[in-house]
Amino acid sequence: MIYPFNAAEAFKMAISIEENGLEFYQKAANLVGSGPVADLFRQLAEEEKTHKSLFTEYLASVKDQGPTVFDPDNETDAYLKMMADLHVFRQKPGAVAEALVNVKTPEDALKLAISFEKDSVIFFVELKAAVGDKADRLEVDKLISEEAGHIRRLARVYAKRL
């Protein structure tokens, strides 16, 4: 049987990742309290909201289009689902709160945030490769750049704290 890949499913996974990022940054900001790390987390939470909105728009544009990439063995879909499921905050419900239990310092929170963003970049790179529409791929490219920018910002703040 042939199972064509549908970008709508991938965008649903991306929305979930952004929701988890929003939850993480909000909770981490509250945990850290005040100061530059908390301020950065609050800024990143707002950016995750924007990313979620963008993916929601992409989802609306592709959901009625049907298959977007021919994938006879359903490998793309299975691979993206595996990548999403292995994402630091998609492993199970409550994973964000569980991960934050181990955060004792702002540096711990920064390291976890960097890990989250790295997982996101990897997922979005794979998502881009699986999306058939050129315009959607360009939009995913923009989000990859933004997520990579998050890593750079987090790394700068982390380096200043060492």
KERO-848903 format. One record per residue (C-alpha): residue number from 1; x, y, z. Coordinates in steps of 0.2 Angstrom, whole numbers. Example, Ala and Ser with C-alpha at 12.3 -4.5 7.8 and 13.67 -1.06 7.14 Angstrom:
% residues 2
k X Y Z
1 62 -22 39
2 68 -5 36
***
This chain:
% residues 162
k X Y Z
1 0 0 0
2 6 18 -4
3 6 31 10
4 9 48 4
5 16 60 16
6 5 75 21
7 13 91 27
8 -3 94 38
9 3 80 50
10 21 88 51
11 14 105 55
12 3 98 69
13 19 90 76
14 28 107 75
15 13 116 83
16 15 104 98
17 33 108 99
18 30 126 99
19 16 124 113
20 29 114 123
21 42 128 121
22 30 141 126
23 25 131 142
24 44 128 145
25 49 146 144
26 34 153 154
27 38 140 168
28 56 142 167
29 55 161 168
30 44 160 184
31 56 147 191
32 71 158 188
33 62 174 195
34 70 190 189
35 85 195 180
36 92 193 162
37 89 174 161
38 70 177 166
39 69 191 154
40 76 181 140
41 64 167 144
42 49 179 143
43 55 185 126
44 57 168 120
45 40 163 126
46 32 177 116
47 42 171 100
48 36 153 103
49 18 160 102
50 22 168 86
51 29 152 79
52 14 142 84
53 3 155 75
54 13 153 59
55 13 134 60
56 -6 136 63
57 -7 146 47
58 3 134 37
59 -8 120 43
60 -24 129 37
61 -16 131 20
62 -11 113 18
63 -25 103 27
64 -36 101 12
65 -22 98 -1
66 -20 80 3
67 -3 72 0
68 11 84 -2
69 26 72 -4
70 26 55 -12
71 32 43 1
72 28 25 -4
73 35 17 12
74 28 30 24
75 46 33 29
76 45 52 30
77 30 52 41
78 37 38 53
79 54 47 54
80 46 64 58
81 35 56 71
82 50 48 79
83 60 65 78
84 45 74 86
85 42 60 99
86 61 61 104
87 60 80 106
88 65 84 124
89 47 90 128
90 37 78 118
91 41 62 126
92 26 62 137
93 13 73 144
94 20 83 159
95 37 82 152
96 41 100 154
97 36 100 172
98 46 85 175
99 62 92 166
100 60 108 177
101 61 98 193
102 79 95 189
103 82 114 186
104 91 121 202
105 100 136 194
106 97 148 180
107 112 139 171
108 103 123 172
109 88 131 164
110 98 139 151
111 106 122 147
112 89 114 146
113 83 128 134
114 98 126 123
115 94 107 122
116 76 111 118
117 80 123 104
118 93 111 96
119 80 98 96
120 68 110 88
121 81 115 74
122 84 97 70
123 65 93 69
124 62 109 58
125 76 105 46
126 69 87 43
127 51 95 42
128 57 107 28
129 64 92 18
130 47 83 19
131 36 98 14
132 32 98 -4
133 27 116 -6
134 41 128 -10
135 33 143 -1
136 30 132 14
137 48 127 14
138 54 145 13
139 43 149 28
140 50 134 38
141 68 140 33
142 63 157 42
143 58 147 58
144 74 137 57
145 84 153 57
146 74 160 72
147 76 144 82
148 95 145 78
149 94 163 84
150 87 157 100
151 101 145 103
152 114 160 100
153 105 171 112
154 104 157 125
155 122 153 123
156 127 171 124
157 118 173 141
158 125 156 147
159 143 161 143
160 141 177 152
161 135 168 168
162 151 156 168
***
